[in-house]
Amino acid sequence: MWALREESVMTLTPAYGRDYKSKALAIKDFDAGKDFVANTYNHEGYITKSELLEMNIHEVNIRYKKLTMVVVHKF
């Protein structure tokens, strides 16, 4: 189970070796429910948009372009 502080910002990275050349492609896969790796201060593991919605989280940072770029996605 995920334990997040209210002020925590969850940063996601593509799972299973995926990478994205644009923020639009990263957001498209996130919105489609593909797995991402969640990187928080106390946990790392796979997570999807639906699981974040269950936790009442509506904003994430998604890393893309070989982890050199970040898009803030509100959903």
Backbone atoms as SQL, in Angstrom:
CREATE TABLE atoms (id INTEGER PRIMARY KEY, chain TEXT, resi INTEGER, resn TEXT, atom TEXT, x REAL, y REAL, z REAL);
INSERT INTO atoms VALUES
  (1, 'A', 1, 'MET', 'N', 0.843, -1.187, 0.000),
  (2, 'A', 1, 'MET', 'CA', 0.000, 0.000, 0.000),
  (3, 'A', 1, 'MET', 'C', 0.878, 1.236, 0.000),
  (4, 'A', 2, 'TRP', 'N', 0.463, 2.213, -0.712),
  (5, 'A', 2, 'TRP', 'CA', 1.214, 3.457, -0.818),
  (6, 'A', 2, 'TRP', 'C', 0.962, 4.318, 0.399),
  (7, 'A', 3, 'ALA', 'N', 2.018, 4.907, 0.927),
  (8, 'A', 3, 'ALA', 'CA', 1.906, 5.840, 2.042),
  (9, 'A', 3, 'ALA', 'C', 2.568, 7.140, 1.609),
  (10, 'A', 4, 'LEU', 'N', 1.760, 8.131, 1.365),
  (11, 'A', 4, 'LEU', 'CA', 2.288, 9.410, 0.890),
  (12, 'A', 4, 'LEU', 'C', 1.912, 10.512, 1.851),
  (13, 'A', 5, 'ARG', 'N', 2.812, 11.443, 2.004),
  (14, 'A', 5, 'ARG', 'CA', 2.477, 12.654, 2.744),
  (15, 'A', 5, 'ARG', 'C', 1.623, 13.524, 1.834),
  (16, 'A', 6, 'GLU', 'N', 0.768, 14.303, 2.416),
  (17, 'A', 6, 'GLU', 'CA', -0.128, 15.134, 1.622),
  (18, 'A', 6, 'GLU', 'C', 0.639, 16.069, 0.702),
  (19, 'A', 7, 'GLU', 'N', 1.783, 16.577, 1.154),
  (20, 'A', 7, 'GLU', 'CA', 2.531, 17.525, 0.330),
  (21, 'A', 7, 'GLU', 'C', 3.447, 16.834, -0.680),
  (22, 'A', 8, 'SER', 'N', 3.466, 15.509, -0.673),
  (23, 'A', 8, 'SER', 'CA', 4.339, 14.766, -1.576),
  (24, 'A', 8, 'SER', 'C', 3.919, 14.957, -3.023),
  (25, 'A', 9, 'VAL', 'N', 4.913, 15.042, -3.872),
  (26, 'A', 9, 'VAL', 'CA', 4.681, 15.063, -5.306),
  (27, 'A', 9, 'VAL', 'C', 5.199, 13.740, -5.839),
  (28, 'A', 10, 'MET', 'N', 4.354, 13.016, -6.533),
  (29, 'A', 10, 'MET', 'CA', 4.773, 11.737, -7.060),
  (30, 'A', 10, 'MET', 'C', 5.389, 11.945, -8.440),
  (31, 'A', 11, 'THR', 'N', 6.575, 11.419, -8.604),
  (32, 'A', 11, 'THR', 'CA', 7.245, 11.449, -9.892),
  (33, 'A', 11, 'THR', 'C', 7.188, 10.055, -10.488),
  (34, 'A', 12, 'LEU', 'N', 6.750, 9.988, -11.734),
  (35, 'A', 12, 'LEU', 'CA', 6.611, 8.714, -12.423),
  (36, 'A', 12, 'LEU', 'C', 7.627, 8.614, -13.544),
  (37, 'A', 13, 'THR', 'N', 8.138, 7.406, -13.735),
  (38, 'A', 13, 'THR', 'CA', 9.007, 7.118, -14.870),
  (39, 'A', 13, 'THR', 'C', 8.394, 5.961, -15.648),
  (40, 'A', 14, 'PRO', 'N', 8.614, 5.892, -16.938),
  (41, 'A', 14, 'PRO', 'CA', 8.031, 4.810, -17.728),
  (42, 'A', 14, 'PRO', 'C', 8.515, 3.449, -17.239),
  (43, 'A', 15, 'ALA', 'N', 7.632, 2.474, -17.253),
  (44, 'A', 15, 'ALA', 'CA', 7.963, 1.123, -16.805),
  (45, 'A', 15, 'ALA', 'C', 8.396, 0.251, -17.976),
  (46, 'A', 16, 'TYR', 'N', 9.067, -0.840, -17.641),
  (47, 'A', 16, 'TYR', 'CA', 9.423, -1.891, -18.597),
  (48, 'A', 16, 'TYR', 'C', 10.293, -1.394, -19.755),
  (49, 'A', 17, 'GLY', 'N', 11.149, -0.422, -19.490),
  (50, 'A', 17, 'GLY', 'CA', 12.070, 0.058, -20.508),
  (51, 'A', 17, 'GLY', 'C', 11.486, 1.021, -21.526),
  (52, 'A', 18, 'ARG', 'N', 10.222, 1.407, -21.334),
  (53, 'A', 18, 'ARG', 'CA', 9.630, 2.372, -22.269),
  (54, 'A', 18, 'ARG', 'C', 10.284, 3.731, -22.097),
  (55, 'A', 19, 'ASP', 'N', 10.236, 4.522, -23.151),
  (56, 'A', 19, 'ASP', 'CA', 10.680, 5.910, -23.113),
  (57, 'A', 19, 'ASP', 'C', 9.796, 6.684, -24.079),
  (58, 'A', 20, 'TYR', 'N', 9.720, 7.979, -23.884),
  (59, 'A', 20, 'TYR', 'CA', 8.872, 8.809, -24.738),
  (60, 'A', 20, 'TYR', 'C', 9.687, 9.977, -25.267),
  (61, 'A', 21, 'LYS', 'N', 9.459, 10.310, -26.524),
  (62, 'A', 21, 'LYS', 'CA', 10.176, 11.431, -27.136),
  (63, 'A', 21, 'LYS', 'C', 9.449, 12.752, -26.914),
  (64, 'A', 22, 'SER', 'N', 8.185, 12.679, -26.479),
  (65, 'A', 22, 'SER', 'CA', 7.422, 13.905, -26.244),
  (66, 'A', 22, 'SER', 'C', 6.533, 13.752, -25.020),
  (67, 'A', 23, 'LYS', 'N', 6.162, 14.894, -24.472),
  (68, 'A', 23, 'LYS', 'CA', 5.268, 14.860, -23.316),
  (69, 'A', 23, 'LYS', 'C', 3.891, 14.348, -23.720),
  (70, 'A', 24, 'ALA', 'N', 3.467, 14.624, -24.944),
  (71, 'A', 24, 'ALA', 'CA', 2.157, 14.158, -25.404),
  (72, 'A', 24, 'ALA', 'C', 2.078, 12.634, -25.401),
  (73, 'A', 25, 'LEU', 'N', 3.137, 11.971, -25.828),
  (74, 'A', 25, 'LEU', 'CA', 3.153, 10.503, -25.841),
  (75, 'A', 25, 'LEU', 'C', 3.165, 9.934, -24.422),
  (76, 'A', 26, 'ALA', 'N', 3.903, 10.572, -23.520),
  (77, 'A', 26, 'ALA', 'CA', 3.949, 10.115, -22.133),
  (78, 'A', 26, 'ALA', 'C', 2.572, 10.244, -21.484),
  (79, 'A', 27, 'ILE', 'N', 1.924, 11.371, -21.690),
  (80, 'A', 27, 'ILE', 'CA', 0.592, 11.597, -21.125),
  (81, 'A', 27, 'ILE', 'C', -0.420, 10.637, -21.734),
  (82, 'A', 28, 'LYS', 'N', -0.310, 10.383, -23.031),
  (83, 'A', 28, 'LYS', 'CA', -1.233, 9.463, -23.703),
  (84, 'A', 28, 'LYS', 'C', -1.197, 8.078, -23.061),
  (85, 'A', 29, 'ASP', 'N', 0.011, 7.530, -22.830),
  (86, 'A', 29, 'ASP', 'CA', 0.121, 6.210, -22.208),
  (87, 'A', 29, 'ASP', 'C', -0.327, 6.227, -20.751),
  (88, 'A', 30, 'PHE', 'N', -0.022, 7.298, -20.026),
  (89, 'A', 30, 'PHE', 'CA', -0.478, 7.410, -18.642),
  (90, 'A', 30, 'PHE', 'C', -2.002, 7.400, -18.591),
  (91, 'A', 31, 'ASP', 'N', -2.629, 8.215, -19.435),
  (92, 'A', 31, 'ASP', 'CA', -4.087, 8.287, -19.465),
  (93, 'A', 31, 'ASP', 'C', -4.717, 6.976, -19.932),
  (94, 'A', 32, 'ALA', 'N', -3.976, 6.190, -20.722),
  (95, 'A', 32, 'ALA', 'CA', -4.472, 4.892, -21.200),
  (96, 'A', 32, 'ALA', 'C', -4.350, 3.808, -20.135),
  (97, 'A', 33, 'GLY', 'N', -3.743, 4.119, -18.995),
  (98, 'A', 33, 'GLY', 'CA', -3.663, 3.165, -17.898),
  (99, 'A', 33, 'GLY', 'C', -2.433, 2.276, -17.898),
  (100, 'A', 34, 'LYS', 'N', -1.412, 2.637, -18.678),
  (101, 'A', 34, 'LYS', 'CA', -0.185, 1.832, -18.677),
  (102, 'A', 34, 'LYS', 'C', 0.555, 2.014, -17.355),
  (103, 'A', 35, 'ASP', 'N', 1.334, 0.991, -17.009),
  (104, 'A', 35, 'ASP', 'CA', 2.127, 1.038, -15.783),
  (105, 'A', 35, 'ASP', 'C', 3.253, 2.056, -15.883),
  (106, 'A', 36, 'PHE', 'N', 3.477, 2.741, -14.769),
  (107, 'A', 36, 'PHE', 'CA', 4.627, 3.611, -14.595),
  (108, 'A', 36, 'PHE', 'C', 5.278, 3.236, -13.274),
  (109, 'A', 37, 'VAL', 'N', 6.511, 3.620, -13.100),
  (110, 'A', 37, 'VAL', 'CA', 7.196, 3.395, -11.837),
  (111, 'A', 37, 'VAL', 'C', 7.055, 4.670, -11.014),
  (112, 'A', 38, 'ALA', 'N', 6.504, 4.523, -9.820),
  (113, 'A', 38, 'ALA', 'CA', 6.337, 5.659, -8.916),
  (114, 'A', 38, 'ALA', 'C', 7.576, 5.773, -8.045),
  (115, 'A', 39, 'ASN', 'N', 8.131, 6.946, -7.985),
  (116, 'A', 39, 'ASN', 'CA', 9.317, 7.212, -7.178),
  (117, 'A', 39, 'ASN', 'C', 8.941, 8.233, -6.110),
  (118, 'A', 40, 'THR', 'N', 8.843, 7.771, -4.861),
  (119, 'A', 40, 'THR', 'CA', 8.519, 8.659, -3.754),
  (120, 'A', 40, 'THR', 'C', 9.629, 8.596, -2.726),
  (121, 'A', 41, 'TYR', 'N', 9.494, 9.383, -1.694),
  (122, 'A', 41, 'TYR', 'CA', 10.527, 9.436, -0.663),
  (123, 'A', 41, 'TYR', 'C', 10.680, 8.114, 0.079),
  (124, 'A', 42, 'ASN', 'N', 9.642, 7.284, 0.112),
  (125, 'A', 42, 'ASN', 'CA', 9.728, 6.056, 0.896),
  (126, 'A', 42, 'ASN', 'C', 9.329, 4.798, 0.145),
  (127, 'A', 43, 'HIS', 'N', 9.093, 4.887, -1.141),
  (128, 'A', 43, 'HIS', 'CA', 8.605, 3.714, -1.844),
  (129, 'A', 43, 'HIS', 'C', 8.896, 3.846, -3.336),
  (130, 'A', 44, 'GLU', 'N', 9.070, 2.708, -3.965),
  (131, 'A', 44, 'GLU', 'CA', 9.160, 2.670, -5.416),
  (132, 'A', 44, 'GLU', 'C', 8.400, 1.438, -5.870),
  (133, 'A', 45, 'GLY', 'N', 7.593, 1.572, -6.883),
  (134, 'A', 45, 'GLY', 'CA', 6.834, 0.438, -7.394),
  (135, 'A', 45, 'GLY', 'C', 5.970, 0.862, -8.566),
  (136, 'A', 46, 'TYR', 'N', 5.307, -0.109, -9.168),
  (137, 'A', 46, 'TYR', 'CA', 4.455, 0.153, -10.323),
  (138, 'A', 46, 'TYR', 'C', 3.126, 0.734, -9.882),
  (139, 'A', 47, 'ILE', 'N', 2.618, 1.652, -10.726),
  (140, 'A', 47, 'ILE', 'CA', 1.340, 2.289, -10.411),
  (141, 'A', 47, 'ILE', 'C', 0.686, 2.744, -11.708),
  (142, 'A', 48, 'THR', 'N', -0.632, 2.859, -11.678),
  (143, 'A', 48, 'THR', 'CA', -1.394, 3.322, -12.836),
  (144, 'A', 48, 'THR', 'C', -2.245, 4.530, -12.449),
  (145, 'A', 49, 'LYS', 'N', -2.794, 5.155, -13.462),
  (146, 'A', 49, 'LYS', 'CA', -3.652, 6.313, -13.228),
  (147, 'A', 49, 'LYS', 'C', -4.837, 5.958, -12.338),
  (148, 'A', 50, 'SER', 'N', -5.457, 4.805, -12.577),
  (149, 'A', 50, 'SER', 'CA', -6.633, 4.430, -11.779),
  (150, 'A', 50, 'SER', 'C', -6.279, 4.261, -10.304),
  (151, 'A', 51, 'GLU', 'N', -5.091, 3.738, -10.013),
  (152, 'A', 51, 'GLU', 'CA', -4.670, 3.602, -8.615),
  (153, 'A', 51, 'GLU', 'C', -4.440, 4.976, -7.985),
  (154, 'A', 52, 'LEU', 'N', -3.894, 5.903, -8.752),
  (155, 'A', 52, 'LEU', 'CA', -3.691, 7.259, -8.241),
  (156, 'A', 52, 'LEU', 'C', -5.028, 7.925, -7.952),
  (157, 'A', 53, 'LEU', 'N', -6.002, 7.725, -8.825),
  (158, 'A', 53, 'LEU', 'CA', -7.323, 8.301, -8.602),
  (159, 'A', 53, 'LEU', 'C', -7.961, 7.727, -7.346),
  (160, 'A', 54, 'GLU', 'N', -7.755, 6.438, -7.084),
  (161, 'A', 54, 'GLU', 'CA', -8.273, 5.826, -5.859),
  (162, 'A', 54, 'GLU', 'C', -7.659, 6.463, -4.618),
  (163, 'A', 55, 'MET', 'N', -6.419, 6.944, -4.736),
  (164, 'A', 55, 'MET', 'CA', -5.729, 7.595, -3.622),
  (165, 'A', 55, 'MET', 'C', -6.006, 9.099, -3.593),
  (166, 'A', 56, 'ASN', 'N', -6.902, 9.561, -4.479),
  (167, 'A', 56, 'ASN', 'CA', -7.262, 10.967, -4.584),
  (168, 'A', 56, 'ASN', 'C', -6.074, 11.843, -4.969),
  (169, 'A', 57, 'ILE', 'N', -5.219, 11.308, -5.805),
  (170, 'A', 57, 'ILE', 'CA', -4.089, 12.065, -6.355),
  (171, 'A', 57, 'ILE', 'C', -4.457, 12.460, -7.778),
  (172, 'A', 58, 'HIS', 'N', -4.332, 13.753, -8.082),
  (173, 'A', 58, 'HIS', 'CA', -4.766, 14.267, -9.382),
  (174, 'A', 58, 'HIS', 'C', -3.678, 15.063, -10.100),
  (175, 'A', 59, 'GLU', 'N', -2.438, 14.907, -9.654),
  (176, 'A', 59, 'GLU', 'CA', -1.325, 15.594, -10.307),
  (177, 'A', 59, 'GLU', 'C', -0.053, 14.775, -10.099),
  (178, 'A', 60, 'VAL', 'N', 0.697, 14.589, -11.181),
  (179, 'A', 60, 'VAL', 'CA', 1.961, 13.859, -11.107),
  (180, 'A', 60, 'VAL', 'C', 2.980, 14.543, -12.003),
  (181, 'A', 61, 'ASN', 'N', 4.236, 14.243, -11.734),
  (182, 'A', 61, 'ASN', 'CA', 5.324, 14.613, -12.638),
  (183, 'A', 61, 'ASN', 'C', 5.684, 13.353, -13.414),
  (184, 'A', 62, 'ILE', 'N', 5.756, 13.457, -14.723),
  (185, 'A', 62, 'ILE', 'CA', 6.128, 12.313, -15.557),
  (186, 'A', 62, 'ILE', 'C', 7.440, 12.645, -16.258),
  (187, 'A', 63, 'ARG', 'N', 8.437, 11.792, -16.048),
  (188, 'A', 63, 'ARG', 'CA', 9.738, 11.978, -16.699),
  (189, 'A', 63, 'ARG', 'C', 9.713, 11.289, -18.054),
  (190, 'A', 64, 'TYR', 'N', 10.377, 11.905, -19.036),
  (191, 'A', 64, 'TYR', 'CA', 10.435, 11.331, -20.375),
  (192, 'A', 64, 'TYR', 'C', 11.717, 11.788, -21.056),
  (193, 'A', 65, 'LYS', 'N', 11.912, 11.387, -22.299),
  (194, 'A', 65, 'LYS', 'CA', 13.093, 11.732, -23.085),
  (195, 'A', 65, 'LYS', 'C', 14.373, 11.352, -22.347),
  (196, 'A', 66, 'LYS', 'N', 14.477, 10.025, -22.081),
  (197, 'A', 66, 'LYS', 'CA', 15.613, 9.453, -21.339),
  (198, 'A', 66, 'LYS', 'C', 15.765, 10.095, -19.962),
  (199, 'A', 67, 'LEU', 'N', 14.629, 10.408, -19.362),
  (200, 'A', 67, 'LEU', 'CA', 14.528, 10.981, -18.005),
  (201, 'A', 67, 'LEU', 'C', 15.113, 12.389, -17.899),
  (202, 'A', 68, 'THR', 'N', 15.318, 13.066, -19.017),
  (203, 'A', 68, 'THR', 'CA', 15.894, 14.408, -18.977),
  (204, 'A', 68, 'THR', 'C', 14.828, 15.515, -18.941),
  (205, 'A', 69, 'MET', 'N', 13.571, 15.166, -19.219),
  (206, 'A', 69, 'MET', 'CA', 12.496, 16.150, -19.245),
  (207, 'A', 69, 'MET', 'C', 11.396, 15.699, -18.292),
  (208, 'A', 70, 'VAL', 'N', 10.613, 16.686, -17.829),
  (209, 'A', 70, 'VAL', 'CA', 9.509, 16.406, -16.910),
  (210, 'A', 70, 'VAL', 'C', 8.281, 17.192, -17.367),
  (211, 'A', 71, 'VAL', 'N', 7.143, 16.529, -17.328),
  (212, 'A', 71, 'VAL', 'CA', 5.875, 17.219, -17.578),
  (213, 'A', 71, 'VAL', 'C', 5.027, 17.061, -16.323),
  (214, 'A', 72, 'VAL', 'N', 4.404, 18.147, -15.899),
  (215, 'A', 72, 'VAL', 'CA', 3.455, 18.116, -14.791),
  (216, 'A', 72, 'VAL', 'C', 2.089, 17.850, -15.416),
  (217, 'A', 73, 'HIS', 'N', 1.454, 16.765, -14.984),
  (218, 'A', 73, 'HIS', 'CA', 0.171, 16.364, -15.573),
  (219, 'A', 73, 'HIS', 'C', -0.896, 16.375, -14.498),
  (220, 'A', 74, 'LYS', 'N', -1.929, 17.196, -14.722),
  (221, 'A', 74, 'LYS', 'CA', -3.083, 17.260, -13.819),
  (222, 'A', 74, 'LYS', 'C', -4.228, 16.516, -14.509),
  (223, 'A', 75, 'PHE', 'N', -4.880, 15.648, -13.760),
  (224, 'A', 75, 'PHE', 'CA', -5.940, 14.827, -14.355),
  (225, 'A', 75, 'PHE', 'C', -7.129, 14.698, -13.427);
